[in-house]
Amino acid sequence: MMNPSYKGRALLPMPVIEAARAGDVEAVEQVLRYYEGYINKLIYAIVAVD
């Protein structure tokens, strides 16, 4: 069985998302690492506009 992906990138497993919602520190860190590139792009766009 293939792992679900979006635009060639593996999606976060649902248990990780659920654990992050429940406050699991390691899961929250994993979510932040997953979205790190996107967050950095948003920050750069905000700074560039100002």
C-alpha positions as CSV (number, residue, x, y, z in Angstrom):
1,M,0.0,0.0,0.0
2,M,1.3,3.5,-0.9
3,N,1.7,6.2,1.6
4,P,-0.6,9.2,1.0
5,S,1.2,12.1,-0.6
6,Y,0.5,15.6,-1.9
7,K,2.6,17.0,-4.7
8,G,5.1,14.3,-4.2
9,R,5.5,14.9,-0.4
10,A,4.4,12.4,2.2
11,L,1.5,13.6,4.4
12,L,1.7,13.7,8.1
13,P,0.1,10.6,9.6
14,M,-3.2,11.2,11.3
15,P,-2.0,9.9,14.7
16,V,0.7,12.6,14.7
17,I,-1.8,15.3,14.0
18,E,-4.1,14.0,16.7
19,A,-1.2,13.7,19.2
20,A,-0.2,17.3,18.4
21,R,-3.8,18.5,19.0
22,A,-3.7,16.7,22.4
23,G,-0.6,18.6,23.3
24,D,2.2,16.0,22.7
25,V,5.4,18.0,22.5
26,E,7.2,15.7,20.2
27,A,4.2,15.6,17.8
28,V,4.0,19.4,17.8
29,E,7.6,19.6,16.9
30,Q,7.1,17.1,14.1
31,V,4.3,19.2,12.7
32,L,6.4,22.4,12.9
33,R,9.3,20.6,11.1
34,Y,6.9,19.4,8.4
35,Y,5.6,23.0,7.8
36,E,8.9,24.8,8.4
37,G,9.4,25.7,4.7
38,Y,5.9,27.0,4.3
39,I,6.2,29.1,7.5
40,N,9.5,30.6,6.4
41,K,7.9,31.6,3.0
42,L,5.1,33.3,4.8
43,I,7.4,35.2,7.1
44,Y,9.6,36.3,4.2
45,A,6.5,37.5,2.3
46,I,5.3,39.5,5.3
47,V,8.7,41.0,5.9
48,A,9.1,41.8,2.1
49,V,5.8,43.7,2.1
50,D,6.7,45.9,5.0
